[in-house]
Amino acid sequence: MWKYPWGYKEGFAINAGLFTTGILLQLSIGRFSTDFLSFPVNFISGLLFIFLLTGLHILSRKNRQIRWFSGMEATITSVSSFLILVIVMGLIRQHSGVSTEAGLLNVIGFTQMLSAWSFVLLFVYLEMVLGLVILRRLQHFSWKKDIPFILNHLGLFIALFAGVLGGADMQRLQMIVGKELPEWRATNDKNEVVELPLALELNQFSIDEYPPKLMIIDSETGKTLPTNQPASVLIEKSPVKVELLGWTLKVTKMLESSAPVIATDSVRYVPYFSDGGAAAVFVEACNKKTKETAKGWVSCGSYVFPYNALTLNKKTSVVMPDREPKKYASDVNVYSKNGKNFRSVIEVNKPLKVDGWKIYQTGYDERRGKWSEVTKLELVKDPWLWLVYTGIIMMMCGAVCLFVFAKKKSEIRN
């Protein structure tokens, strides 16, 4: 080992050494902070790294040890080692901010992989190897042979380079927007208030809900039955007859929006279309075995009205859980400093794009539900994202070129 020419053993040994060094740094000085890498520090660091690569490439012409880092063994071992860490990152739950959890994985930085010294060192080493490989191939570049190679390797280099260096410039902010009052302030993950060059105002918040469900609970504990895997039935129309845990439930009336009218010894529901109107159904229940019967109204309630359950016997009751949102959206007014004032709708997984920001719908006032007077939004701005996409597109083009060139070679041989 360590007798030139080096092979895969030496390659994996170098990666293992960098990984071990990273663990020791993590244990001694803590996580690697990327806060200082915001613009222009990341841009200057990137230029210095490229100059360093160019210098190493020039030296590699006379130094075979440096030239080895632009070879196949160094490439395969560095990519493999880095991919192992990426897979580990995908298998372990990652935390944002400063994690205070105990445990070995947190101590060695695996719960915040992007700021772990082992990840940083292997990333820098991979980028160095990729850079040297690209420069070596460019030295003897051939349009017919090397286009797929350059596109794939340079694309990977650019995507990783921009993704990591641009991480500190990415802004991810949370904003709560209400009605009749434009909001231009948001908070970051440190709970710091950030003033934005744009403002948002809520016109209307809306929710499309799934049909109401009926479930049976233990009247004493309030737990749904069966405990391990609660059973439920959807009620999409009335009248309808359904089976649930040995009970036949006949729904004879169904109100999408209603209010309770409370008498001395009973509760009935009537249509009610103002804020707080809740779904309600009239149920006639019969137990198949014991022939016990019960009937009455069941409602999920709202922030205005309480829920209402139907008692089946001393042990069980029929309830309607809160209705689940199918999708929700916010109708907002947008005001920006550059004069862009317009109205738009922000839906889940359909962000609004304005002035380099992507605005995502993330939540609402769950206590008020579909009558929420506020909407919760996430604003994301990543000025390096276009460069990451450029690298990905280059890799896709490289894969296509690789297929086309291979097909041409096959046709020539035949």
N, C-alpha and C positions, 0 to 999 in steps of 0.2 A: 504493500500500500504506500502511496505517496511517491511512487517511482514513475517518472514521466515516460510514456503518456498516461495521464490520469484517465480513469474510467468512471463507471457509475458508483462504485464504492466511495471514491473520493468526493463525487458530487453529492451524494446523500450525507456524507460525513460533514461537508461544509454547511449544508442546510441544518443538520442536527446541531452543529456548533452554534449557528446563528439562533436557532430556537432556544437552546440552553442559555445562551447569553441574554436573550429576551426575557426568559423566566427569572433569571438572577436580577436583571434590571427592574423587573416588575416587583420583585420581593423587596428590593433595597430602596428604590426611589418612587415606587408607585406607578400609576398609569401614565401613558404618553398623552400629553395634552395637545390637542390640535387647534386650540383657540388662537394661538399666535400665528397660525398659517392662513389667516385671512389676507385678502388683497391689500397691499401689493407684495407681501412677504411670500405668498405661495407662487406668484408669478416670477419673482426674482429667484426663488429657490429652484423652480423648474428650469429656468435658463442656466443657472449654475450647474444643475445636474446634467443638462445636455452638453455643456462645455466640458464637464468632467468625462462624460462618455466619449466625446470626440478625442480628448487627450489620451484616454485609455486605448482607444482604437488606433491612434497613431503609434503608441508605445507597443501595441501588440504585434506590429510588423517585425519588431526585433526581439520581442520577448515571448517565448512559446507558452509560458505559464499564463500570461494575460490572454494570449490568443485562445487558450483552452476554454475560456469563459464565453467565447462566441461559437462554440461547437455544440454538437448534438447532445453529448452527455450532460453538459451544464444546463442546456435548455430543458431536457426531459426531467432531470432531477429537480430543478427549481420550480417548474410548472407543477409537477406531481406534489411536491411538499406544500406549495401554496394552496393547491386544490384541497389537500387534506384539511388544512386549517379552515378553508371556506366551508367544507362539508361539516366540520365540527361546529362552526358558527351557525349553520342552518339547523343543527340538531339541538342546540342549547338556546334556551330563551335569553334574548338579549335585553339589557336594561339601558335606558337613556339617562343622562345625568350621572351623578355620582352614586354608585351603589354601596349600600351599607350592609348588605347581606353577608353572613358568614359562610364558610365552606371553601373547599379547595379550589373549585372552578372559579369562584369570584376572586380569590387571592391571586391566582395566576393570570387573571384578566380575561378568562374565556366567556364571562357573562357580558363583557363589553369589548368584543374582539377587535373592533376598529381602533381602539385606543390601547390595545395590548402591545407591549414591546416586541413580543415574539412575532406577531402579525406584521408590525411595522418593518422589522428587520428583514423578514422573508419577502415582504412586498418590495422593498428597496432593492434587494438582491435580484428578484425576478425582473424588475424593470431594468436593472443594469445589464443582465444577461440578454434580455430582449433587445435592448438598445445596441449592444455590441454585435448581436447576430444580424440586425438590420443594417448596420453600418458596414459590416463585412460583406454582406450580399450586395449592397449598393456599390461597393468598390469594383465589382465585376458584373454589373447589372446587364441583363439581357431582356429586352421587351418580350421576346417569345417564351422565355423560360421562367422568368422571375416575377411576373406580375402577380400571380396568385399568392406566392410566398410573401412578397412585400405587403400586399393588401391585408393578408391574415395577420402577420406579425406586427405590422405598423398599426393596424386597427386595434389589436389587443393592447399594444403599448399605449396608444392614445386614450382608449376607454378607461384603462386602469389609472393612468396618469391623471386624467382630468377628474375622474370619480373621486380619487383620494385627495388630491391637492385642492379641489374645489369644495370639499366637504365643509370647510370652515366658513365659506361664503354663503352656504345655503341657509336661508332663513325659514323657520317653521314656527308660525305664530298662531295663537288662539284668539278668537274674537267673539264676543257676545253682542248681538245686534238686536235692538228693540225697535218699536214703532215710533214714528213721529220725531225721532231724534237721531240724526246721522252720527255714526260712530267711526272715528279714524284712529282709535287707539287699540292696540292688541298687546298680548303678553307672550313672552317666550318661555322656554322650559325652566328658566330660573325665576319666573314670576316677575320679571322686569317689564315695565310698561314701555312699549315702542310706538312712537307716532309714525303714521304711514302717509304717503303722498296721495292717498285716496280715502274716501269715506263711503260707508254703506248704510242704508236705511231700509228697514223691513216694511214692506207693504202688507204682505199676507203670508202666513205659514199654513201649509196644508199637509194632510196625511191621508193616504189610502190604506185602509186597514183590512186585514184578513177577516173572514166571517167569524162570529163569536163561537167559542168552544164551551162545552160542558164537561165537567170533571166531577168525580166523587172524592170527598175528603173524609178523613177521620175527624169526627166532630169534637173530640177531646183535644187532640194534638194539632189539628189544622193541617196535617200533612196529606198530600195527595196520594191516592191509592191506584195501583200497588206502589209501595214506597220506593222500590228500586227502579221501576219503570212505569211512571204514571200513565194511565190510559185517559183518552179524551175523544170526543166526537165533535166534528164541525157541524154547525147549524147554518145552512145556507138559505133555507126557505121554510115556510110553514104552510100547511101542516106537514109534519114529517115524523116518522117513528124510527127510533134508533135503539141499539142494544149497548149497554155499558155495565160491565162487571155484574152480570146476573140480573140487571134491572132493564125493563123495557120503558123507555122514555118517549112519550108522545108529546111533541111540541105542537100546540094548537094555535098559538098566537106569537108573533114576533114583531118587535118594534125596534127599528134602527136607532132612533133617538127618542128617549122618553124620560119622564119624571115620575117619582112615586107619589101616590096619594095615600096617606096613612090614616086608616080608620082605627077604631078602638081595639079590634082584635084581628085586623087583616091589613094587607098592603096590596094595592093594585097600581098598575102603571098605565099612564096615558101618554099620547104623543106630545113631545116637547122639543122644539127646534132651536132653542136658544143655547147659549154657552152652558156646557155641563150636561147636556142631554146624553143619556147612556143607553146602550143596547139592553133589551130585556126580552125574555121569552116566558110564556106560560107553559108549564110542564105538568103532565099527568104521568106519574110513575107507578110501576107495578113490579114487584119482585117475583121472578119466575117460580122460585121454590116455595117461599113462605106466603106468597100472595098478598104481602103487605102492599098498601097503596098510599100514595101521597100526591097532593097537587098544590100548585102555587107558582108565584112569580120568582124568576131567577134573574139577577142583573149583576153586571160587573161594577156598576157604580162609576163615579167620576170624582173630580176634585170638588164638585158641588154636592153630589148625592152619595150616600153610603152604598156599599154593595148589599145585595140581598140573596140569601141562600134558601134552599128548600130542604127542610129536615125530612129525611127518609125514615129513620128510626133513631133509637137512642145512640147508635154508634156512627152513623154516616149521614152526610148531607150532599146535595148537588150544588155546585157553585159554577160561576162563570168567571174565569180568570180575565185579567186585563187583556183587551184585544191587542194583537201584535201588529206593528206597522208593516205594511207591504212595501211602501216607499213613501218618502216625504220630501218636500221641496220648499224653497223660500223664494218668494217674489220680492226682489229688492231693487232699490234705486242705487245707482253707482255714480259717485262724484269724484273726479280726479283733477289734480292740479293742472294738467295739460288741456283742460277744457272738455274732456270726454264725460258727458253726463247722459246716462241712458238707463233704461229699465231692463232687467233680465231675471231669469229664473235659474236658481241653483238647485240641482238635484243630486241625490246620492250617486256617486260614480260618474257624474257629469259635471265636472268643475267649470267654473267661469274663468276665462282667461282675460286679464286686463293689465296692461303696462308691465308685462313680465311676471305677473303674479298669477298663480293658479289658486282659485278659491273653492274649497271643498265644503260640502254640507256634512257636518259631523254629528249634530245633535239638536236638542230642543229642551224646553222645560217639561220633563217627564211627568211632573206632578199634574200639570194642566193638560198634558197630552196633546190632542189635535187642536185644542184651544190655546196653545202656547202663544204668549205675547212676545217671545224672544226666539231667536235662532242662534245656534252655535256653529261657527265656521272655523275652518283651518286655512290659513293663507301660507302658501309655499312659493319661495323664489329661489331658483338655482341658476345663477348666471353661467355656470360651466356645463349645464346639461346638454346644450347643443353640441359641445365637443365630445361628450360621451356618446351621443347618438351618432356623431360622425364616425367614431371608432367602430361602433357596432355595424353601421352601414358598410364600412370598408371590409369588415370581416365577412359580411353576407356576400358582398361582391367578390371577395376572394374565394369563397366557397363555390360560387357560380362559375368563376373563371377556372377553378381547379377541375370542375366537372367538364367544362367545355373543352379545355386543353387536353384532358385525359381522353375524351371521346375522339378528338382529332388525331391524337397519337395512335389510337386503336385503329382508326380508319386507314391511316397511312401504312401501318403494319400489314393490314389485310389486303 
